[in-house]
Structures are given as structure tokens and as C-alpha cells.
């Protein structure tokens, strides 16, 4: 069972459009990680957030963690076909080595 | 290469056969994780090693699953008497730090896609 929820489950956007993916936990998160996965490949690390209210950006991708550290969003500006893939949020439970992932959001970007 | 390497990339086995999946972590990485990813789902934690010690195996679905990392580097995930529900992608990840909750992300291999007929 997944302890992290993601929305939407899938997303199709036209190239150049902005989009947001959300990740929600019922418990306070110690650390929140965003990964991207292409079909048949492993996970590529995007960003990590640890502090409430933290925001990080890399190229056209911005990730935020809310003050309560229970919700994170990933925003892509001016999407490109290269952004297509599955976006996964993952989190430390904070009390051990167990790590959980959300179910993923499948993004398609139409040229 | 310098990344996490997994082999084989694809494995097809008949139900009841035993399989062994290999993970070569990044050199010097202390932590090693195994995950199972079913189609259309996020990875699910299986087990964690700190060097050669298996500190957490709470995610292993049954006693048919066994993992080892005898010298603290290469790890093998073995599945005995495979069942169809074992079909999934098995991902290995490594990290340079001792604990997962740190400012260091896990580095993932490309996974082994296991199909049980």
C-alpha cells in the first residue's frame, strides 16, 4: 500500500504549457524527494526538500514543500517533450531506513 | 560506468524456478536498497543493507525472498520457487551515507524486469 498519494495520476499537455504535480502524505515528512523515471529505466533524482516552506528550482522545474511538510508540488514551466516520463515522489519516514514512494504521475508532452 | 549496475536486465523464468538478481552499487556506497516495482505503480521497499549488514528486511513479501551483501559491495536478491505475482521490475539503489534520511539521494540502477511464466 502506498503511503504517499500523487495527483493527477496521468497528465497530457501541449508543449509549452505549464503543469503541476502534487504529492500528499498523511504524516509529516522528514525529507521529500522527487524522481523521474522513463519506461524501462531506473529513477533519476531531481530534487530533495527537507525544510517546511522550502522551494528549489532546477532549469524549468520547481519543487515546493509546504510548511507542515505534508504536501509537495512539482511545477514544470514551458514543458517540452523531454519532460515526458513518470514523476515519483518519495519520502523518508524519519525513523529508520524504510523509504516510501508515491504511485507516480505519468506525464506526456505533445509536440 | 560509475552508476549502479543491475544484471540481468531481463529475466524470464518458469513458475517454480529459482532466480538470482545482481546489483553492483556505486563504489564506496555504504547503503544499498532493493525495491519491487509492479506495472503502473511506484517502487515498494524490500530490504536495506548498511555495508554487509541487512538492517531492514521488513518489505520482503515472503520467505521465498532472500537478499545478501556478503562483502558490503555487490548484492544479490534471490527468489525461490517463483510465482507469477513475483513478476515485476526489481530496482537496486545505493547511497554514500549510512541512513536514508539525510541530504543524500539514492542512486538507482535501471532495474531487472522479471517475468514469471
Interface residues (C-beta under 8 A of the other chain):
Chain A: X2 X4 X30 X31 X33 X35 X40 X41 X42 X43 X44 X45 X48 X50 X88 X90 X92 X93 X94 X96 X97 X98 X99 X100 X101 X102 X103 X104
Chain B: X4 X31 X33 X35 X40 X41 X42 X43 X44 X45 X48 X50 X55 X56 X58 X59 X91 X93 X99 X100 X101 X102 X103 X105 X106 X107 X108 X109 X110 X111 X113
